[in-house]
Amino acid sequence: MILRYVTGPIIGGVLGFLYYKIVGCRTGSCPITSSPVRSIIYGALMGLILA
């Protein structure tokens, strides 16, 4: 049970970082993908919610 709540945000954070690197935002005006920190935090939160 606890393992789900730990691995969910970790996997989400990794996927958020990969989304930043692969898709990214060229202009810098995108609220989530403009910085890697925001992408990682958003991905980790989504992983926690879905876990």
C-alpha positions in Angstrom: 0.0 0.0 0.0 2.7 2.5 1.0 4.8 1.3 -1.9 2.1 2.6 -4.3 2.2 6.0 -2.8 6.0 6.2 -3.0 6.5 4.8 -6.5 3.6 6.7 -8.1 5.1 10.1 -7.6 8.6 8.9 -8.5 7.3 7.4 -11.8 5.2 10.5 -12.4 8.2 12.8 -11.7 10.4 10.8 -14.2 7.6 11.0 -16.8 7.2 14.7 -16.2 10.9 15.3 -16.8 10.8 13.2 -19.9 7.8 15.2 -21.1 9.8 18.4 -20.5 12.8 17.0 -22.4 10.9 15.5 -25.3 7.9 17.9 -25.8 9.1 21.0 -23.8 8.2 24.5 -24.6 10.2 26.6 -27.0 8.8 30.0 -26.2 8.8 29.7 -22.4 5.2 30.7 -22.1 3.8 27.3 -21.2 2.9 27.2 -17.5 3.9 23.5 -16.9 6.5 22.6 -19.4 8.5 25.9 -19.3 10.8 24.6 -16.5 11.9 21.1 -15.6 11.0 21.6 -11.9 7.4 22.4 -12.7 7.1 19.4 -15.0 8.6 17.1 -12.3 6.3 18.5 -9.6 3.2 18.2 -11.9 4.1 14.7 -12.9 4.7 13.7 -9.3 1.4 15.1 -8.2 -0.4 13.3 -11.1 1.4 10.1 -10.1 0.3 10.5 -6.5 -3.3 11.1 -7.5 -3.4 8.1 -9.9 -1.6 5.8 -7.4 
